[in-house]
Amino acid sequence: MWDKLNESWQFYCGKGLWVPFLALPCILFDRRVWFLLVQFLISGLGLLAVIYYHPHYSAPLAATFIAVLVQCMRHLRLWTLGGRPVGIFLTRLVVLMAFARIGIFIVESPRQPDPDVVWSVSRAQIAKQLEGKPGRHLVLVHYEPNHKILAEWVYNAADIDHSKVVWAREIPGVDVKPLLEYFRGRTVWLLEPDRLPVRLRPYPSSAPAEALQPTP
């Protein structure tokens, strides 16, 4: 539950949008937002009961979150310290930090690609290279014990036997000879997707062929 709260907080508030919530105690006495707060509380408790959770699951609460955020900023704007309008400074700072965050995302996103996207791009690149090679191919995929189960490399066309490239898993303790015999005549490759970079090389028992790697 703590992980869910922390992940959602980082997703919606990030580095700067938490500042307006310093004024949250002030809006508790504002009847105009009571309905929003009650809705947010009930829906939030319901989301905590979800076992497998991602922050975007709470997207229906986004409008409520923004409304409460704006109300907090309205109250924060009225804050003064020693006669100085520190609230105006803080609200303007929040806006500037939000725009700065957009710029940071634009710069950093290409440098830190989503790992859930990287594997699919690598697979598409390797498949394209194999499709361009003569003959037919069999790719045996070797997963490490810590492999992410959602990053699946093995899937095939409906007509597997007549596909140019066939993908299969290498299962520890299971003899691959029947598989190699069934697909005899194909160039057999061993793919190690959990290496950096992804490694594709001729299967030890198959005919020699040059190694392939996905294009950076």
ABEGO torsion letter per residue (X at the ends): XAAAAAAAAAAAAEAAAAAAAAAAAAAAABAAAAAAAAAAAAAAAAAAABABBBAAAAAAAAAAAAAAAAAAAAAAAABBBGGBBAAAAAAAAAAAAAAAAAAAAAAAAAABBBAAAAAAAAAAAAAAAAAABBEBBBBBBBBBAABBAABBABBBBABAAABABBBBBBBBGBBAAAAAAAABGBBBBBBBAABOBBBBBBBAABBBBBBBBBBX
